[in-house]
Amino acid sequence: MKYKSFFAAAFLAIGALIFAIPAPSAAAIECPPGSLRNPNGEGYVEVPGITSVAQCNLPAEKENEGFLSRAVVIINVILGVVGFVAVVMIIMGGISFITSQGDSGKVTKAKNTVLYGIIGLVVALLAFTIVNFVLSSIFSTEKQANTGNLSPDYSNIAS
């Protein structure tokens, strides 16, 4: 019963996080001169699709990456929640280890809780790393023009 309510709360939290991802606003924000979305620096430029001035220095999203970027955000949020749960399990195992009062059954249960929490944390970190590496390498839109020449280009340095 204890675990059912814990998992129900975890699923509700994940659902709340998924629906908490804001949808783009239709209102236009004016970006200041010198920002990434106003490179010319000619006064304030109205930029549709952004919801705050802080987004003026973020690169514009490409239209074909909408679903992919949302999927990456959802996967990263889920893996973050799994990592948070693993850390909570490690803390709970440590507390139960401290309060076991030498009872061998409670000590073993506490050690297993900490062990499984550490394993869960390692799995979450590895999954986060693998997912981001695979998605960035497969769906990367920027191709490197000079992959064969590894020497640096010093031609633009003034003598």
N, C-alpha and C positions, 0 to 999 in steps of 0.2 A: 504494500500500500504506500509505503514511504517513497519508493522509487517511481511509482506511477504518478504521483503528484509532482515529483521532481522533473520527470520527463515531460509531463503536460506543461509545466511552467516553462521549460526550455523550449518546447515547440511554440508556445505562445510568444515567447520573447523573440524567437527567430522570425516568426510571422510578422510581429510588430516592426522589426528591423527592416524586413523586406518592403513593407508598405510605407516605411518612413523615408525611403529614397525619394527625394523631391522631384516632381515633374518640372520640366522647363516652363518658365513663365512667358506669357506673350508680351509683357511690358518690355520696352527697350530701355537700356541703361546707357548713360553717356560715359564713355571711357576718356580719361584725361590724356593730355599730350604726352608722348613718350612711352605709353604703355604698349604691350605686345599687340593688342588689337587696334591700336592707333599709332602705327609706326611713323607716320608723316609728321606728327606733332602739330598739326594745324587746328588748334582749338579742341574742344570736346566733340567726339564723334558718337552718334547714337548707334549702338550695336544691339540688334534684336537677338533674342534667345538667351541672354544671360540674366541672372537674377540679382547680382550684386556687383559693386565696383571692384571687389576683390577678384572677380573672374576676368577682369580686363587684362591681367597678366598671365592668364592661362591660354595655351594654344587652342584654336578653334577645333571643335570636334568634327571629324569627317563624317559625312552622312552614312557611309557604308559600314561604319563601326559602331552604330548605335546598339544593336543587339549584343555584339561581342563585349563592348564596354560594360553594359548592364550585367551580362553573365559573369564577367570578371569581378565586378563589385559584389554580386550576390555570393559567389564562391568565396571571396575573401572575407565577407561578413560571416558566413557560416563557419569557415575555418577559424576565424577570430573567436567566435562563440565557443567552438570546440576547445580551443586553447585556453579560454577563460575557465571553462568547466574543468579542464584538466588541472589548472592551477588551484581551483577551489577544492578539488578532490585531494590534491597534495596537502593543502592546508588542513582539510578535515582529517586526513590520515595522521598528520603530525599532532593535531589536537587529541585525537583518540589514542595515539601512542603515549602522549604525555599523561593522559588521564587513565591509562590502563591499570595502573597500580600493581604492576608486576604479574598480572594474570597472563599466562602464556597464550591462551586463546585470543585474548584481546590484542596482545602484542603482535601475534601473527596476522590477525585481521588488519591491524593498523599498518604493518609493514607491507602487506599486499595492496592496501589502498594507496599508499605512497608509490609503490612500484608501478601499479597500473596507471596512476596519475602521470607519472614520469613517462611511461610508454605512450600514453595518449598525447602528452605534450610534444614528444618527439615526432610522433606520427603526424600531428597537426602541423608542426613546423616543416616537416619534409613535404607534406601534401601542398602546403602553401608555396614552398619553393618550386616544386615540380610543376604545379599548375601554372604559376606565373612564368616560369621559364619556357614551358611548352607553348603556351598561348602567345607569348611575345616572340618566340622564334618562328612559329608557324604562320601567325597572322601579322607579322611585321610588314608594314607597307613601305618602309624606307629601305631601299637597297643600297649597299655600299658600292660606290662607283669603282674604287680602286682596291680590290681585295687581294690582288697579287703582289703589290708593292707595299712592304711593311715599313720602309724607311720614311721618316718624317719629311714633310715638304717645307723647306726653308725659303722658298722663292719669294714669299711676301714680306720678308724681314728686310728692312732698310739697312744699308751698310753704313 
